Amino acid sequence: MSAHPRIRPGALAAAVCTALLGTVLASPAAHAAGPSPHRHTLSGSRPGYATAGADAGAVPADQRLTARLYLGSRDPGGLAAFLRQVTDPHSPHYRHFLTPAAYQRRFALGPAEHRAVADWLTRAGLTVTRDTAHYVDVSGPERAVRQALGSPIHHYRTARGTVSAPSGDLSVPSSLGTEVVAVSGLSAPAAAHPQSHRTTTPLHPLHPLHPRPSGTSVTDADDAGAVCSPSFGGTPATGLPTAYGATPAYAPCPYVPAQLRHAYGAGGAHATGKGTTIAIVDAYGSPTMPADADRYARATGDRPFRPGQYRQQVTPKDWNVGSACAPPASWAGEEALDVDMAHGLAPDAHVLYMGADSCLDADLMDAEATVIDHRLADSISNSWAEIIHSDPGHLTPDLVNAWNLLFEQAAAEGIGVYFAAGDCGDSSPGAAETGVNCDPKTTTAQADFPSGSPWVTSVGGTTLALDRHGNYAWETSMGDELSVLTDSTSASRSSASLTSAARASGKAWGPLPGVFAFGGGGGASDFPQPWYQHGRTPAGRHGTPARRTTPDVAMEGDGALPVLVGLTDGGAFQLVGFGGTSAATPAFAALQADAQQETGRPLGFANPLLYALGGSAVFRDVTDHPAAAGTGPLTVVRDYGPSPTAQAPSDDQQRYVLYALGRDYGLHAVPGYDDATGLGSPSPAYLRWMRRTGGIPR
């Protein structure tokens, strides 16, 4: 996937018929003539960049290749029926989950099916190097790959250089149409990217925030020379120019877990996540976790982990470090953010950090599968994403099918899977022009994946405001347009619009309106609308079918009003502000751990219950223009402190950034469900309802 991983569902069907194995191996001539009636095509397995115009020639027949063949279910129809029963809160079989062993016996391929796959591959001249419950790894010459999978492998010119790919859709013997659902490794790999961002912008050098501890007074400057407010609007930025017709205020100090627990109703005697386990899947692993997490907890007034409460599985000797992924150090902030938020909002839950060997699909799927196959956790928090429609594009529909089967297994076992909705608004080319956490290769507006899967809970972002007493004031959609201090003669299209103070100082904010920088992800996915969204999310328009829409829920994650994170960076421990749906996702997974404690039993796949509760008091309906915020503009100035290398007055241009809030790109938070914040954010009534009802709607 990408630090970028990037990650649709599909129906799996048919039975095994091993007697046909000897007659269905397609020859090159048969491939050239078109699909054989004895072959099952893996639709979409040829990536979009593999076009005739980009063809750079065939891979030599004797060149050795490797591939991974993902395996399906022995009973796709039965699995679909079981999942509906076990996840529907109105079903008598609701939450009657399977153990991993029971899932394997009932729905996974058995020894006979594995032998059939292995026999077919070895007859074609390939060597099976690994055979697991989820996939078979093979190696061999291109001619054997072509023989087994029905398509030659060619080189193709792309924006990322010359890469290989099948020249047509791959296929398998029709008798194995259920057993094999996807093939990876023959194309340039997809990569995932973490959905988090330090609270800085590409307009100035990166330096961390050093806010005062929550609850202390704010003077002209803190220890690092930066100013932040104790509450939203608490400290007007009177020494700076006006913006949008008003004097902006300094941004609140980065939030700590105690503030978030109070805002969302977590904590207390009955909502601490006790008896639950939260797994966090990221790439690689920081060598200073969990020491950093314990130090962060003490610094923010919380309890560090108890002995054995935090575990991690990382294998540095196996890390796949290359140009496709951001380096391991770049993922350390993501890991710290995820661990700090999970522990902060569910302080008694066990936390398992599962570090994938890279940000590529194969390695992330291995990490995810390890948790699911052994049911090592009740929920899995994933703060990374990728897009499907890109140029070049690598995430093929068959690989998406393999991902979704894994998520279906999690749902069958009662594991909730939570994914960040993204930090690039609608992920369109327009958003990518200026968005700091966008994939520039995007070709259309789209929901991120795996967030868009119908079998995961997509977590979006909000901007949270607390009042001077530390209580919840309001939330709006996570979407920031930024402006910087610039010369007043160039700050506006009309110098007449500048105030006399701006003219006198020679400074003004520009551009106004600001430039889109950061926003919660969401929108329509490639998947049909799942049953639990019927009547809750938009119907299809102009005769088009309704689609799975994201996000499902949302929580605080704005980079302009960030959360505080502790990590060792450059050899020194720092308290740093981070924003993104990466903050919201582990926070909501932790809230679900609190809810599980309240109900006394695993919640499993959350979406059907969440949508059954949609429109009730358990959610706060988040909009772009919250009534509680008043009618004025929603703006803050983030003071990053003086740069140690910059000289005044030019330092001001790097030090101060004006954020206009509630301005996501292409997405809008409106009353009811919306594609910016989903059903809204959980209110304190959410956990109270869980305790009162056991999580079963009456």
Protein Blocks (a to p, Z undefined) as FASTA:
>chain_A
ZZbdcddddddeddddfklmmmmcccfklmmnopcfkbccdehkacfklcfklpgbjadf
klccddddddddfblmlmmmmmmmmmmmkbfkgoiacdfklmmmmmmccfklmmmmmmmm
mmnopacfbdcfkbccddddfklmmmmnopacdddddfkbpcdddfbdcdddfklmmmpm
bdehjaccddddddbdddddfkbccdddddddehiacdfbdfkopacdfbehkaccfkbc
ceehiacddddddddfklmmmmnopgjjklnopoiacddddehjdfkbcklmmmmmmmno
pacddehkaccdddfklpccdfkbccfklmmmmmmmmmmmmmmmmmmbccdddddfbfbf
klmmmmmmmmmmnopafbdcddbdddfbdcddfbdfklmmmmmmmmmmmmmnopacddde
bjehjopaklmmmpmkbcfkbcbdcdddfklpckbccdddddddddfkopafbdcddddd
ddddddfklmpfblklpcfklmmnopacdddddddfbdceedjdfbdcdfklgokaccde
ehiacdddddfbdcdfbfklccdddddeehiacddddedjklmmmmmmmmmmmmmmmnop
afbjmklmmmmmgoiakbccddfbdfklojbdcdddddebjafkbccfklmmmmpccdde
hiaghiacdehjdfklonopcdfklmmmmmmnnopaZZ
